Amino acid sequence: MAVAQSSYKTTQTVIDEIFGTLVSRNEVAWLEELRDASDHKDPTLTVRSRTTLRGIFGK
């Protein structure tokens, strides 16, 4: 967050390139559960799974 709030745009770009999308602790828990539920098979996001996921959040 400190880098994102600073004026060092080049640094932010490099960090984004190296680490990609950063996730929160809660998102890590979701990812771990998804991996466990899929038996670590790296499933694609289908229309059905997307609809189901959005349904959880009322979207």
C-alpha positions in Angstrom: 0.0 0.0 0.0 2.9 2.3 0.7 4.1 2.0 -2.8 0.7 2.5 -4.2 0.3 5.7 -2.2 3.7 7.0 -3.2 4.4 8.9 -6.4 6.8 6.1 -7.6 4.7 4.9 -10.6 7.7 3.0 -12.0 8.2 1.1 -8.8 4.5 0.2 -8.7 4.7 -1.0 -12.3 7.7 -3.2 -11.5 6.0 -4.7 -8.4 2.9 -5.4 -10.4 4.9 -7.1 -13.1 6.8 -9.3 -10.5 4.0 -10.2 -8.2 0.9 -9.9 -10.3 -2.4 -9.4 -8.5 -2.0 -9.3 -4.7 -4.7 -10.9 -2.6 -6.0 -10.4 0.9 -6.0 -13.0 3.7 -9.7 -13.6 3.0 -9.0 -14.1 -0.7 -6.3 -16.6 0.2 -8.8 -18.6 2.2 -11.2 -18.7 -0.8 -8.4 -19.8 -3.1 -7.3 -22.5 -0.7 -10.8 -23.8 -0.5 -11.3 -23.7 -4.2 -8.1 -25.7 -4.7 -9.1 -28.2 -2.1 -12.7 -28.5 -3.6 -11.3 -29.0 -7.1 -8.7 -31.5 -5.9 -6.0 -29.0 -7.1 -7.0 -29.4 -10.7 -6.9 -25.7 -11.7 -10.5 -25.6 -13.0 -11.5 -23.0 -15.6 -14.2 -20.4 -14.7 -17.2 -21.6 -16.6 -20.5 -19.7 -17.1 -22.1 -22.1 -14.6 -19.5 -21.7 -11.9 -19.4 -17.9 -12.4 -23.2 -17.8 -12.0 -23.0 -19.9 -8.9 -20.3 -17.8 -7.3 -22.2 -14.6 -8.1 -25.3 -16.1 -6.6 -23.6 -16.5 -3.3 -23.2 -12.7 -3.2 -26.6 -11.9 -4.6 -25.3 -10.6 -7.9 
